[in-house]
Amino acid sequence: MVDGVRLRAPAGRALAKITGQAMGPCQSAVIRIGFAGTWLFFLLREFPHRGELYGPDGPWSWALAERLTASNGAFTVLMWSGSAVWFEIVYAVAVLASVGMLLGWRTRASSVLFTVGVLSLQNRSVFMGDGGDNVIHLMALYLVLTRCAQVWSLDARRARLRGSATAGAAGPVLWAVLGAVFAYGAATERFSHGWLAAFAVVWVGCGLWWVTDRYAPRGPGRATLDVLADVLHNAAMVVIMAEVCLIYATAGWYKIQGSRWQDGTALYYPLGLDYFTPWPALSELVAGSGTLVMLLSYGTVAVQVAFPFTLFNRRIKNVLLAVMMLEHAGIAVLLGLPFFSLAMIAADAVFLPTGFLVWLGSRGAALRPRRGVAGADGVPAGGAVVPGPASEAESDPAGAGSVPR
């Protein structure tokens, strides 16, 4: 019996860890900030051209988009109406939702609206993208399932200062407004059955969380919701990590199978295209060196193929992680693909060491002026937030980040 208990103890501790806390609070916060910032910067940069890219002035007309979405079942609220006013409303909501996610304000509502904005715009014009849009598309869906506002968010700050995120009317108001929009979409049959069920679960779950946290914060109902939220968060984080590994593994192995990366032409030819040469002199300098092209080509393939296997060795993983981030920064400068690079760097951030992120957060907190106002947990308002479930504001219906996702 004793031996049996010893054998089961590790499994019990692992289960308790999975169900008892949302792991990787700093990593989830970083990818939230990274992807929200990337999408926000893209929307703002393309604001003067929004009509040509995703709106009624684009070459991909509303009629063509309607035919495509009818055939593949893609979700986009832009197909609810072909009017320019509706497009402007959706674009503005997408921008505001990105700001909300970036700041961690009412993260539950912001995460849902952020996902709706990403899917609506990208599925409206499927040919507008550079590869980074696919990563943002996937990560936006995964972020809905995470408790990504535990640290470095306005939600966490509100919970720290007020003791509960249910204070204020913004959460219930957002929940009611989103419920009205959802009801309209359901009544007019704008949603497919799958999306209808998904939005219904999220909306009802948000309301249930707020009621439970407001009126029975110490009861078994709240504990059950906490366990479910932690499980979903941890599962989503594992999926995000697996997705990043899959991206690099498939990219690397496909490069190995062809000859373009073996002879260097996959890098050499783009350096001669006007579209990929924002700095012609720099591109010419790189393309003019056969040794440099060879090193960059073989180095890229080697890093991409090797990265998933380095997860078993923390030091090697951290070195390759830094190399890949520098590589994406070089792509942004050399090939003029800043948003693709930002999206990939944000995805890579899920593997950043917790110690480094905590140090980075403490340095950022040290730069803010301290007002000496202590919150419910005794932490000064200007102080650093210690990662952990207790620091997340996750009880209001619109999204403190802990509602089962």
C-alpha positions as CSV (number, residue, x, y, z in Angstrom):
1,M,0.0,0.0,0.0
2,V,2.8,2.4,0.9
3,D,4.6,1.7,-2.4
4,G,1.3,2.2,-4.2
5,V,0.9,5.6,-2.6
6,R,4.4,6.6,-3.6
7,L,3.7,5.7,-7.2
8,R,0.5,7.7,-7.3
9,A,1.9,10.7,-5.5
10,P,3.7,12.3,-8.5
11,A,0.6,11.9,-10.6
12,G,-1.5,13.4,-7.9
13,R,0.8,16.4,-7.5
14,A,0.8,16.9,-11.3
15,L,-3.0,16.8,-11.4
16,A,-3.2,19.3,-8.5
17,K,-0.8,21.6,-10.3
18,I,-2.8,21.5,-13.5
19,T,-6.2,22.1,-11.8
20,G,-5.0,24.3,-9.0
21,Q,-3.2,27.2,-10.8
22,A,-3.0,28.8,-14.2
23,M,0.6,28.1,-15.3
24,G,2.8,30.6,-17.2
25,P,1.0,33.8,-16.1
26,C,3.9,36.0,-17.4
27,Q,4.1,34.1,-20.7
28,S,0.4,34.3,-21.4
29,A,0.5,38.0,-20.6
30,V,3.4,38.5,-23.0
31,I,1.7,36.8,-25.9
32,R,-1.5,38.7,-25.2
33,I,0.4,42.0,-25.3
34,G,2.5,40.9,-28.3
35,F,-0.4,39.7,-30.6
36,A,-2.7,42.6,-29.6
37,G,0.1,45.1,-30.2
38,T,0.9,43.5,-33.6
39,W,-2.7,43.5,-34.8
40,L,-3.3,47.0,-33.5
41,F,-0.2,48.5,-35.2
42,F,-1.3,46.8,-38.5
43,L,-4.8,48.2,-38.3
44,L,-3.5,51.7,-37.6
45,R,-0.9,51.6,-40.3
46,E,-3.4,50.4,-42.9
47,F,-6.1,52.7,-41.6
48,P,-5.9,55.0,-44.8
49,H,-6.2,51.9,-47.0
50,R,-8.8,49.9,-44.9
51,G,-11.5,50.2,-47.6
52,E,-9.3,48.7,-50.3
53,L,-8.0,45.9,-48.1
54,Y,-11.1,44.7,-46.3
55,G,-13.9,47.1,-47.2
56,P,-16.3,47.8,-50.0
57,D,-13.6,49.5,-52.1
58,G,-11.4,46.3,-52.4
59,P,-10.9,44.2,-55.5
60,W,-12.3,41.2,-53.5
61,S,-15.9,42.4,-53.6
62,W,-18.6,41.7,-51.0
63,A,-20.3,39.4,-53.4
64,L,-17.2,37.3,-53.9
65,A,-16.6,37.2,-50.2
66,E,-20.2,36.1,-49.6
67,R,-19.8,33.2,-52.0
68,L,-16.5,32.1,-50.4
69,T,-17.8,32.2,-46.8
70,A,-20.9,30.4,-47.9
71,S,-18.8,27.6,-49.3
72,N,-16.2,27.3,-46.5
73,G,-18.2,28.4,-43.5
74,A,-15.7,31.0,-42.4
75,F,-16.9,33.4,-39.7
76,T,-17.0,37.1,-40.4
77,V,-19.5,39.7,-39.1
78,L,-18.7,41.9,-42.2
79,M,-21.0,39.6,-44.1
80,W,-23.9,40.8,-42.0
81,S,-24.2,43.9,-44.2
82,G,-22.4,45.3,-47.2
83,S,-22.8,48.9,-46.1
84,A,-19.8,51.2,-45.6
85,V,-21.1,52.3,-42.2
86,W,-21.1,48.7,-40.9
87,F,-17.6,48.2,-42.2
88,E,-16.4,51.3,-40.4
89,I,-18.1,50.1,-37.1
90,V,-16.4,46.7,-37.3
91,Y,-13.0,48.2,-38.1
92,A,-13.3,50.6,-35.2
93,V,-14.4,47.8,-32.8
94,A,-11.4,45.8,-33.9
95,V,-9.1,48.7,-33.1
96,L,-10.7,49.3,-29.7
97,A,-10.6,45.5,-28.9
98,S,-6.9,45.4,-29.7
99,V,-6.3,48.3,-27.3
100,G,-8.3,46.6,-24.6
101,M,-6.3,43.4,-25.0
102,L,-3.0,45.3,-25.1
103,L,-3.9,47.0,-21.8
104,G,-5.6,44.0,-20.3
105,W,-8.9,45.9,-19.7
106,R,-12.0,43.7,-19.2
107,T,-9.9,41.0,-20.8
108,R,-12.7,38.5,-21.2
109,A,-14.8,40.8,-23.4
110,S,-11.7,42.2,-25.1
111,S,-10.4,38.7,-26.0
112,V,-13.8,37.8,-27.6
113,L,-14.0,41.1,-29.5
114,F,-10.4,40.8,-30.5
115,T,-11.0,37.3,-32.0
116,V,-14.2,38.5,-33.7
117,G,-12.2,41.5,-35.2
118,V,-9.4,39.3,-36.4
119,L,-11.6,36.6,-38.0
120,S,-14.0,39.2,-39.5
121,L,-11.3,41.2,-41.3
122,Q,-9.1,38.3,-42.4
123,N,-12.0,36.1,-43.6
124,R,-13.4,39.1,-45.5
125,S,-10.4,39.4,-47.7
126,V,-8.4,36.1,-47.6
127,F,-5.6,37.2,-49.9
128,M,-4.4,40.1,-47.7
129,G,-1.6,38.7,-45.6
130,D,2.1,37.8,-45.4
131,G,2.0,34.7,-43.2
132,G,1.9,36.5,-39.9
133,D,-1.9,36.9,-40.3
134,N,-2.3,33.1,-40.1
135,V,-0.4,33.0,-36.8
136,I,-2.5,35.9,-35.4
137,H,-5.6,34.1,-36.6
138,L,-4.8,31.0,-34.6
139,M,-3.5,32.7,-31.5
140,A,-6.5,34.9,-31.2
141,L,-8.7,31.8,-30.9
142,Y,-6.3,30.3,-28.3
143,L,-6.1,33.5,-26.2
144,V,-9.9,33.3,-25.5
145,L,-9.2,30.2,-23.5
146,T,-6.3,31.6,-21.4
147,R,-6.2,33.6,-18.2
148,C,-3.9,36.1,-19.9
149,A,-4.7,39.0,-17.5
150,Q,-3.1,37.7,-14.4
151,V,-0.2,40.1,-14.6
152,W,0.6,43.3,-16.4
153,S,-3.0,44.3,-17.0
154,L,-5.5,46.9,-15.9
155,D,-7.7,44.0,-14.7
156,A,-4.9,42.8,-12.3
157,R,-4.4,46.3,-11.1
158,R,-8.1,46.8,-10.4
159,A,-8.3,43.6,-8.5
160,R,-5.3,44.6,-6.5
161,L,-6.6,48.0,-5.6
162,R,-10.3,47.2,-5.1
163,G,-10.1,43.6,-3.9
164,S,-12.5,42.5,-6.6
165,A,-13.0,43.1,-10.3
166,T,-16.7,43.2,-10.0
167,A,-16.6,46.8,-8.8
168,G,-17.9,49.2,-11.4
169,A,-20.6,49.0,-14.0
170,A,-18.4,48.5,-17.1
171,G,-18.4,44.7,-16.9
172,P,-22.2,44.2,-16.7
173,V,-22.8,46.9,-19.3
174,L,-20.4,45.2,-21.8
175,W,-22.0,41.8,-21.0
176,A,-25.4,43.2,-21.7
177,V,-24.3,44.9,-25.0
178,L,-22.5,41.8,-26.2
179,G,-25.6,39.8,-25.3
180,A,-27.8,42.0,-27.4
181,V,-25.5,41.7,-30.4
182,F,-25.3,38.0,-29.9
183,A,-29.1,37.7,-29.7
184,Y,-29.5,39.7,-32.9
185,G,-27.0,37.4,-34.7
186,A,-28.8,34.3,-33.4
187,A,-32.3,35.6,-34.3
188,T,-31.2,36.5,-37.8
189,E,-29.3,33.2,-38.3
190,R,-26.0,35.0,-38.9
191,F,-24.1,32.3,-37.0
192,S,-23.4,28.8,-38.0
193,H,-24.4,26.2,-35.4
194,G,-20.8,25.8,-34.2
195,W,-20.1,29.5,-33.7
196,L,-23.6,29.9,-32.1
197,A,-22.8,27.3,-29.5
198,A,-19.3,28.7,-28.8
199,F,-20.5,32.3,-28.3
200,A,-23.4,31.1,-26.1
201,V,-21.1,29.1,-23.8
202,V,-18.7,32.1,-23.4
203,W,-21.5,34.6,-22.8
204,V,-23.3,32.4,-20.3
205,G,-20.1,31.5,-18.6
206,C,-19.1,35.1,-18.2
207,G,-22.5,35.9,-16.5
208,L,-22.3,32.8,-14.3
209,W,-18.8,33.8,-13.2
210,W,-19.8,37.3,-12.3
211,V,-22.8,36.1,-10.2
212,T,-20.8,33.5,-8.5
213,D,-17.9,35.8,-7.6
214,R,-20.2,38.6,-6.5
215,Y,-22.5,36.6,-4.3
216,A,-20.6,33.4,-3.4
217,P,-16.9,34.2,-3.8
218,R,-15.9,31.5,-1.2
219,G,-18.4,28.9,-2.2
220,P,-17.9,25.6,-4.0
221,G,-19.3,27.1,-7.2
222,R,-16.4,29.6,-7.4
223,A,-13.9,26.8,-6.7
224,T,-15.4,24.7,-9.5
225,L,-15.1,27.6,-12.0
226,D,-11.5,28.2,-10.9
227,V,-10.6,24.6,-11.5
228,L,-12.3,24.6,-14.9
229,A,-10.7,27.9,-15.9
230,D,-7.2,26.7,-14.8
231,V,-7.6,23.5,-16.8
232,L,-8.7,25.4,-20.0
233,H,-5.9,27.9,-19.5
234,N,-3.2,25.2,-19.1
235,A,-4.5,23.2,-22.1
236,A,-4.5,26.3,-24.3
237,M,-0.9,27.2,-23.3
238,V,0.2,23.7,-24.2
239,V,-1.6,24.0,-27.6
240,I,0.1,27.3,-28.2
241,M,3.5,25.8,-27.5
242,A,2.7,22.8,-29.7
243,E,1.6,25.2,-32.5
244,V,4.8,27.1,-32.4
245,C,6.9,23.9,-32.5
246,L,4.7,22.7,-35.4
247,I,5.2,25.9,-37.4
248,Y,9.0,25.7,-37.1
249,A,9.2,21.9,-37.6
250,T,7.1,21.9,-40.8
251,A,8.9,25.0,-42.1
252,G,12.3,23.5,-41.5
253,W,11.5,20.0,-42.9
254,Y,9.9,21.5,-46.0
255,K,13.0,23.6,-46.6
256,I,15.1,20.5,-46.4
257,Q,13.1,18.6,-49.0
258,G,13.6,21.3,-51.7
259,S,16.7,22.6,-53.5
260,R,16.0,26.3,-53.1
261,W,17.4,26.5,-49.6
262,Q,20.2,24.1,-50.3
263,D,21.6,26.3,-53.1
264,G,20.6,29.6,-51.4
265,T,18.3,30.9,-54.1
266,A,15.3,31.0,-51.7
267,L,17.0,33.9,-49.9
268,Y,19.0,35.3,-52.8
269,Y,16.1,36.0,-55.2
270,P,13.8,37.9,-52.8
271,L,16.7,40.2,-52.0
272,G,16.5,41.3,-55.6
273,L,12.7,42.0,-55.6
274,D,11.6,45.6,-55.1
275,Y,8.7,44.5,-52.9
276,F,11.2,42.9,-50.4
277,T,13.9,45.5,-50.5
278,P,13.0,48.4,-48.3
279,W,16.8,49.1,-48.0
280,P,18.2,48.3,-51.5
281,A,21.8,49.0,-50.4
282,L,21.6,46.6,-47.5
283,S,19.9,43.9,-49.6
284,E,22.5,44.3,-52.3
285,L,25.3,44.0,-49.7
286,V,23.8,40.7,-48.3
287,A,23.1,39.3,-51.8
288,G,26.5,40.1,-53.0
289,S,28.2,37.8,-50.4
290,G,27.7,34.1,-51.3
291,T,29.2,33.1,-48.0
292,L,26.7,35.2,-46.0
293,V,23.8,33.9,-48.1
294,M,24.9,30.4,-47.4
295,L,25.3,30.9,-43.7
296,L,21.9,32.6,-43.4
297,S,20.2,29.9,-45.5
298,Y,21.7,26.9,-43.7
299,G,21.4,28.6,-40.3
300,T,17.7,29.2,-40.8
301,V,17.0,25.6,-41.7
302,A,19.1,24.2,-38.9
303,V,17.5,26.4,-36.2
304,Q,14.0,25.7,-37.4
305,V,14.5,21.9,-37.5
306,A,16.4,21.8,-34.2
307,F,14.2,24.1,-32.1
308,P,11.4,21.6,-31.1
309,F,14.1,19.2,-29.9
310,T,15.9,21.8,-27.7
311,L,12.9,22.1,-25.4
312,F,14.4,19.3,-23.4
313,N,17.5,21.4,-22.6
314,R,16.7,24.8,-21.1
315,R,20.0,26.4,-21.9
316,I,20.1,25.4,-25.5
317,K,16.5,26.3,-25.9
318,N,17.1,29.8,-24.6
319,V,20.0,30.3,-27.0
320,L,18.1,29.2,-30.0
321,L,15.1,31.3,-28.9
322,A,17.2,34.4,-28.9
323,V,18.7,33.5,-32.3
324,M,15.2,33.0,-33.8
325,M,14.0,36.3,-32.4
326,L,17.0,38.1,-33.9
327,E,16.3,36.3,-37.1
328,H,12.8,37.6,-37.2
329,A,14.0,41.1,-36.4
330,G,16.4,40.7,-39.4
331,I,13.5,39.7,-41.6
332,A,11.6,42.7,-40.6
333,V,14.4,45.0,-41.5
334,L,15.9,43.2,-44.5
335,L,12.8,42.0,-46.2
336,G,10.3,44.6,-45.0
337,L,7.9,42.2,-43.2
338,P,7.5,43.9,-39.8
339,F,4.2,42.4,-38.9
340,F,5.1,38.9,-39.8
341,S,8.2,39.2,-37.7
342,L,6.3,40.7,-34.7
343,A,3.7,37.9,-34.9
344,M,6.4,35.3,-34.8
345,I,8.4,37.0,-32.0
346,A,5.1,37.2,-30.0
347,A,4.6,33.4,-30.6
348,D,8.2,32.7,-29.6
349,A,7.7,34.6,-26.3
350,V,5.6,31.7,-24.9
351,F,9.0,29.9,-24.3
352,L,10.7,32.8,-22.6
353,P,12.1,32.0,-19.1
354,T,9.9,33.0,-16.3
355,G,12.8,34.5,-14.4
356,F,13.7,36.8,-17.2
357,L,10.0,37.9,-17.6
358,V,9.7,38.6,-13.9
359,W,13.0,40.6,-14.0
360,L,11.7,42.5,-17.0
361,G,8.4,43.2,-15.3
362,S,10.2,44.5,-12.1
363,R,12.4,46.8,-14.2
364,G,9.3,48.2,-15.9
365,A,7.5,48.7,-12.6
366,A,10.6,50.5,-11.2
367,L,10.3,53.0,-14.0
368,R,6.7,54.0,-13.0
369,P,6.2,56.6,-10.3
370,R,5.2,55.1,-7.0
371,R,2.2,56.7,-5.3
372,G,2.3,54.6,-2.2
373,V,-1.3,53.5,-2.4
374,A,-1.6,50.0,-1.1
375,G,-4.2,47.6,-2.6
376,A,-6.1,44.8,-1.1
377,D,-3.0,42.6,-0.9
378,G,-0.8,45.3,0.4
379,V,1.2,45.8,-2.8
380,P,1.7,49.5,-3.7
381,A,-0.1,50.7,-6.8
382,G,3.1,51.4,-8.5
383,G,4.9,48.2,-7.5
384,A,5.6,45.1,-9.4
385,V,2.9,42.5,-9.7
386,V,3.9,39.1,-8.5
387,P,2.8,36.4,-11.0
388,G,0.1,34.1,-9.6
389,P,-3.6,33.5,-9.7
390,A,-4.2,35.9,-6.8
391,S,-3.1,38.8,-8.8
392,E,-5.7,38.5,-11.6
393,A,-8.9,40.4,-11.8
394,E,-11.1,37.8,-13.1
395,S,-14.6,38.1,-11.8
396,D,-16.5,40.6,-13.8
397,P,-18.7,39.2,-16.6
398,A,-17.0,41.0,-19.4
399,G,-13.7,39.6,-18.8
400,A,-11.2,39.7,-16.1
401,G,-9.6,36.7,-17.7
402,S,-10.6,33.7,-15.6
403,V,-14.0,32.8,-16.9
404,P,-13.9,29.3,-18.4
405,R,-12.8,29.7,-22.0
